[in-house]
Amino acid sequence: MIKIIATHNLNCPAQVSGVKISDVVYKNIQGTSATAVAVRFACSAANPCSGIRLENVNLACRNQAVQSYCTNAIGKAFGTVQPTSCL
């Protein structure tokens, strides 16, 4: 499982991320998520994620419907993608 987590700026108020994430492909991934939000892209407003590609991703969560969450992320989904893509 690949997990990208954006840290909160609790100790650095008014600061933005200097990291730019782009052109990342998630392909042929299947499994079970520990949380209902199985896909999360929480990217910086100053440096949004771009070129994100989900292809044939199938994630589930026991006893819960899975969800995706995106903020400041741009990309596309191809093939079967569960949970429904927010890109």
Beta strands, then each sheet from edge to edge (+ up, - down):
strand 1: 25-32
strand 2: 37-42
strand 3: 49-60
strand 4: 67-71
strand 5: 73-82
sheet 1: 1+ 3+ 5+
sheet 2: 2+ 4+
end
